[in-house]
Amino acid sequence: MNEKDALISIIIPVYNAEKTIYKCLDSVTRQTYSNIEIIIINDGSTDPSGKICNEFAKTDKRIRLRNIENAGVVAARKVGLSMATGSYIAFVDSDDYIDVDMLEKLYAAIQSKDYDVSICRYIIEKENKINVTEDNTAFEKNLESSDERVQLIASMLLEANWNLPRISYNLWTKLYKADLIKKTFELIPEDMNFGEDLLCNCLVLLKVNGIIQIEDTLYHYVIRENSLTNTPDMYQRYFNEVKLCTCLIGVLSRQKNWETTQKSLLRFFDYRLGVAKRAIELGYVSDNFYFPDESKLLGKKVAIYGMGLVGKAYYQQFSGNRSIQIVAWVDRLWTHNKDDLIQSPDILTRIDYDVIIIAVKDVNMAEEIRTHLLKKKICEEKIVWVKPEIYG
């Protein structure tokens, strides 16, 4: 077999994805790069997901289906990797789907100079609304020194100013050389259910000799609003963050250049644990409000107006996105709140920001706040209110 015809293994863990698995598998089976094997791991689904996968397997000989007892996504991916016979590995989640030429383009990129990893951009889709993620810059990079690898990890963790491009830390926008990803995944704890993608890619970056990122947006990341994974339990989030940080220290501390990596990790931990701790202090938001146009705030300085349930929810949401900088949180009744985060709206005349988000659910109240801000001579174009949406 010529290298141009190298086999690509696509690993798809499936758990209760009845509503999305058909579209997912349809997109994978229609790839323009046809020399693929599709490995589906049905991770103990209790809905008809397994039946749908079985129907696909009957009509496409490239599909290999394995049914296992529910063990979690890391264990399912490990089973898939043990079954994979391809020279290259890609991952797709069962909620998502991919463009028909994704594998063709990623393979052409990785083959261009025999790189270890190729990467594309992705789209977030939420309730039929499409939000393009950050513009991850196209680049090619031969990593000849451990210092360069550590700097790339720091850039991924913190979006630090290393004069290096940002790399998303998910698994599913990437095509990996099989030997590299198989050896790396052996180090990921099977009971890890949060941040496993980040840990894996940190380890990958320590080993790669070359990486390429293309500008094409080829992966569709679909958020199901009624999914339990999208309902924030702030205490669980904090414990998950602690576990992620512990795993990162445990693995990366054994690598070269630990002193350099350590500085970036400490800043990363301060940020992640600080956000989670603050979310607990603010209290659990039972209504699960969220701001629907988050992509429009990427790279911007944001002020939040409103300290009620919607305001708390927006604070939690924006704090979880490192591309959004919260510069102020204000409310006219700020003196009634003991949290020192809440300030007087008067500060808006003295600080720099790109947008003020009015965090209330009632349109009449939003107009009242808008009028109040205009009287303070706040630029009208910077004032934004959209009706908050609710998970579930």
C-alpha positions in Angstrom: 0.0 0.0 0.0 1.3 3.4 -0.9 1.6 6.0 1.9 -0.9 8.1 0.0 -3.4 5.3 0.7 -2.6 4.9 4.4 -5.4 3.6 6.5 -7.0 6.1 9.0 -8.9 4.7 12.0 -11.8 6.9 13.3 -12.8 6.1 16.9 -16.3 7.0 18.0 -17.3 6.4 21.7 -21.1 6.3 21.9 -23.3 6.6 25.0 -27.0 7.4 24.8 -26.7 9.4 21.6 -29.9 8.3 19.9 -30.8 11.8 18.6 -27.4 12.5 17.1 -25.6 9.3 16.2 -27.2 8.9 12.8 -26.0 12.3 11.6 -22.6 11.6 13.1 -22.1 8.2 11.4 -23.5 9.5 8.1 -20.9 12.3 8.0 -18.1 9.8 8.8 -19.1 7.2 6.2 -19.3 9.8 3.5 -15.7 11.0 3.8 -14.0 11.7 0.5 -10.9 10.0 1.9 -12.3 6.4 1.7 -9.5 4.3 3.1 -10.8 4.4 6.6 -11.9 2.0 9.4 -14.7 3.2 11.6 -14.4 1.9 15.2 -17.6 2.4 17.2 -17.5 1.7 20.9 -21.0 1.5 22.4 -20.3 2.4 26.0 -23.3 0.6 27.6 -26.0 2.8 26.0 -29.4 2.2 27.4 -31.3 3.9 24.5 -31.5 2.7 20.8 -28.0 4.1 20.0 -26.5 0.6 19.8 -29.3 -0.5 17.4 -28.6 2.4 15.1 -24.9 1.7 15.1 -25.6 -2.0 14.3 -27.7 -0.9 11.3 -24.8 1.2 9.9 -22.4 -1.7 10.5 -24.6 -4.0 8.4 -24.3 -1.7 5.4 -20.7 -0.5 5.6 -17.9 -3.1 5.9 -15.5 -0.4 7.1 -17.4 -0.2 10.4 -16.3 -2.3 13.4 -18.7 -2.2 16.4 -17.8 -3.2 19.9 -20.3 -3.2 22.8 -18.9 -2.8 26.3 -20.3 -2.2 29.8 -20.4 1.5 30.6 -16.9 2.5 31.6 -16.6 6.2 30.5 -15.1 7.9 27.5 -11.5 7.4 28.3 -11.9 3.6 28.7 -14.0 3.5 25.5 -11.4 5.4 23.6 -8.7 3.0 24.9 -10.7 0.0 23.7 -11.0 1.7 20.3 -7.3 2.4 20.2 -6.6 -1.3 21.0 -8.7 -2.3 18.0 -7.3 0.3 15.6 -5.0 -0.9 12.7 -4.6 2.4 10.9 -1.4 4.3 10.5 -3.3 7.4 11.7 -6.0 8.0 14.3 -8.9 10.5 14.5 -11.6 10.9 17.1 -15.2 11.9 16.6 -17.8 12.3 19.4 -21.2 10.8 18.9 -23.0 14.1 19.4 -21.0 15.8 16.6 -20.4 15.5 12.9 -17.7 16.4 10.4 -17.4 17.8 6.9 -17.1 15.3 4.2 -13.5 16.4 3.3 -12.2 16.7 6.9 -10.0 13.6 6.8 -8.8 14.3 3.3 -7.6 17.7 4.2 -6.1 16.7 7.6 -4.3 13.8 5.9 -2.9 16.0 3.1 -1.6 18.4 5.8 0.0 15.8 7.9 1.7 14.2 4.9 3.0 17.5 3.5 6.1 17.3 5.6 5.6 14.1 7.6 4.2 15.9 10.6 3.0 14.0 13.7 -0.3 15.9 14.2 -2.5 17.9 11.9 -5.3 20.2 13.2 -8.4 21.9 11.8 -10.8 24.5 13.3 -14.2 23.7 14.6 -17.7 25.2 14.9 -19.9 25.2 18.0 -23.6 24.5 17.2 -26.2 25.1 19.9 -29.9 24.8 19.3 -29.5 25.4 15.5 -27.4 28.5 16.2 -23.8 28.4 14.8 -21.0 30.1 16.5 -17.5 30.0 15.0 -14.8 29.6 17.6 -11.7 31.7 17.9 -9.7 32.1 14.7 -6.9 29.7 15.4 -4.1 30.8 13.1 -2.9 28.4 10.4 0.7 27.5 10.9 3.4 24.8 10.5 6.0 24.2 13.2 9.0 21.8 13.4 9.6 21.4 17.1 13.3 20.7 17.5 13.8 21.6 21.1 12.1 20.8 24.4 11.9 24.5 25.1 9.7 25.0 22.1 7.4 22.2 23.1 7.0 23.6 26.6 6.2 27.0 25.2 3.6 25.5 23.0 2.0 23.8 26.0 2.0 27.1 27.9 0.4 28.8 24.9 -2.3 26.1 24.8 -3.0 26.3 28.6 -3.0 30.1 29.0 -3.1 31.6 25.5 0.1 33.2 26.7 2.1 35.7 24.5 4.8 33.4 23.4 4.5 34.6 19.8 3.1 31.2 19.1 -0.3 30.3 17.7 -3.1 28.9 19.9 -3.9 25.2 19.8 -7.3 23.9 20.9 -6.9 21.1 23.4 -9.6 18.8 22.2 -8.9 15.5 20.6 -11.5 15.6 17.8 -10.0 18.4 15.6 -6.8 16.4 15.1 -5.3 13.6 13.1 -2.5 11.8 15.0 0.1 9.3 14.0 -1.1 6.1 15.5 2.0 5.1 17.5 2.2 8.5 19.1 -1.5 8.7 20.3 -1.6 5.0 21.4 1.5 5.4 23.6 0.2 8.7 25.0 -3.2 7.4 25.8 -1.8 4.6 28.0 -0.9 7.4 30.5 -4.4 8.7 30.8 -6.3 7.4 33.9 -9.5 5.5 32.9 -11.6 7.1 35.6 -10.8 10.6 34.4 -14.0 12.3 33.1 -12.9 15.9 32.9 -10.0 17.4 31.1 -8.7 14.2 29.6 -8.3 15.9 26.2 -6.1 18.6 27.7 -3.9 16.1 29.5 -3.5 14.0 26.5 -2.5 16.9 24.2 0.0 18.2 26.7 1.7 14.8 26.6 1.5 14.7 22.8 3.1 18.1 22.5 6.0 16.9 24.6 6.7 14.2 22.0 5.9 15.7 18.6 8.6 16.7 16.2 6.2 18.6 13.9 2.7 19.9 13.9 0.5 21.7 11.3 -2.7 23.6 11.8 -4.9 24.5 8.8 -7.4 27.3 8.5 -10.3 25.1 7.4 -13.3 24.8 9.8 -14.2 21.1 9.4 -15.6 19.8 12.7 -19.1 20.5 14.1 -19.2 20.5 17.9 -22.8 20.1 18.9 -24.1 21.1 22.4 -27.3 19.4 23.5 -28.9 21.9 25.9 -30.8 19.2 27.8 -27.7 17.2 28.4 -26.7 16.7 32.0 -23.1 17.5 31.0 -24.3 21.1 30.4 -25.9 21.5 33.8 -23.3 23.1 36.1 -22.7 21.5 39.5 -20.2 24.0 40.9 -18.9 21.7 43.7 -18.4 18.9 41.2 -16.7 21.3 38.8 -14.3 22.4 41.6 -13.4 18.8 42.4 -12.9 18.1 38.7 -10.6 21.0 38.3 -8.5 19.8 41.3 -8.3 16.3 39.8 -7.2 17.7 36.4 -4.5 19.9 38.0 -3.3 16.9 40.1 -3.1 14.7 37.0 -1.2 17.4 35.0 1.3 17.8 37.8 1.7 14.0 38.2 2.5 13.5 34.5 4.3 16.7 33.5 6.5 16.8 36.6 8.3 13.7 35.3 9.2 15.4 32.0 12.2 17.5 31.0 12.0 21.2 31.5 9.7 20.8 34.5 10.8 24.1 36.0 9.6 26.0 32.9 6.4 24.0 32.6 5.7 24.4 36.3 5.4 28.2 36.1 2.8 28.0 33.4 0.9 25.3 35.2 0.8 27.3 38.4 -0.8 30.3 36.6 -3.2 27.9 34.9 -4.2 26.3 38.2 -4.7 29.7 39.9 -7.0 30.7 37.1 -9.1 27.5 36.9 -9.4 26.9 40.6 -10.1 30.5 41.2 -13.0 30.6 38.8 -14.5 27.4 40.2 -14.1 28.6 43.8 -15.8 31.9 43.0 -18.6 30.1 41.3 -19.3 28.1 44.5 -19.1 31.3 46.6 -21.7 32.9 44.3 -24.0 30.0 44.8 -25.5 27.5 42.5 -27.7 28.9 39.8 -30.8 26.7 39.7 -32.3 28.2 36.6 -29.1 27.6 34.5 -29.3 30.8 32.5 -26.7 31.3 29.8 -25.8 34.1 27.3 -26.6 32.7 23.8 -24.2 34.9 21.7 -21.0 34.1 23.6 -18.9 33.9 20.4 -19.5 37.6 19.8 -17.7 38.4 23.0 -14.5 36.5 22.2 -11.4 38.7 22.6 -13.5 41.5 24.2 -13.5 43.3 27.5 -16.9 42.8 29.1 -18.8 44.6 31.8 -21.9 42.8 33.3 -24.8 44.8 34.6 -27.0 42.9 37.0 -26.3 40.8 40.1 -29.3 38.6 40.1 -29.6 35.0 38.9 -28.9 36.0 35.3 -25.9 38.1 36.3 -24.5 35.2 38.4 -25.0 32.8 35.5 -23.3 35.1 33.0 -20.4 35.6 35.4 -19.9 31.9 35.7 -20.3 31.4 31.9 -17.8 34.2 30.9 -15.3 33.3 33.6 -15.1 29.8 32.1 -14.0 31.3 28.7 -10.4 32.5 28.7 -11.0 34.6 25.6 -13.5 36.8 27.5 -12.1 39.4 30.0 -14.6 40.5 32.6 -13.5 44.0 33.6 -16.5 45.0 35.8 -19.7 43.6 37.4 -22.1 46.3 38.4 -25.6 46.9 39.8 -27.6 49.9 41.0 -28.2 48.0 44.3 -24.5 47.1 44.7 -24.5 48.3 48.3 -27.0 45.5 49.2 -24.5 42.8 48.2 -21.7 41.8 50.5 -19.6 40.4 47.6 -16.8 42.8 46.8 -17.1 41.8 43.1 -20.2 43.9 42.7 -19.5 47.6 42.1 -21.4 50.8 41.4 -22.5 51.5 37.8 -20.6 54.8 38.1 -17.4 52.9 37.5 -18.5 52.4 33.9 -17.6 56.1 33.2 -14.0 55.5 34.4 -12.9 52.2 32.9 -12.2 50.7 29.5 -14.5 48.1 28.0 -15.9 46.9 24.7 -19.4 45.9 25.7 -21.9 46.1 28.6 -24.0 43.0 28.9 -27.4 43.7 30.6 -27.9 40.6 32.7 -31.7 40.4 33.3 -34.4 38.3 31.7 -37.2 40.9 31.6 -37.2 43.1 28.5 -38.9 46.0 30.3 -36.2 46.0 33.0 -33.5 45.8 30.4 -34.9 48.9 28.7 -35.0 50.7 32.0 -31.3 49.8 32.6 -30.4 50.9 29.1 -32.1 54.3 29.7 -30.2 54.6 32.9 -26.9 54.0 31.2 -27.6 56.4 28.3 -28.3 59.1 30.9 -24.8 58.5 32.1 -23.6 59.1 28.5 -22.6 55.5 28.0 -22.1 54.8 24.3 -25.4 53.1 23.1 -23.5 50.8 20.6 -21.7 49.2 23.6 -24.9 48.3 25.4 -26.2 44.8 24.7 -29.3 42.9 25.9 -30.4 39.6 24.5 -33.0 37.4 26.2 -31.1 34.8 28.3 -31.7 31.2 27.5 -32.0 28.3 29.8 -30.3 24.8 29.8 -32.7 22.0 29.7 
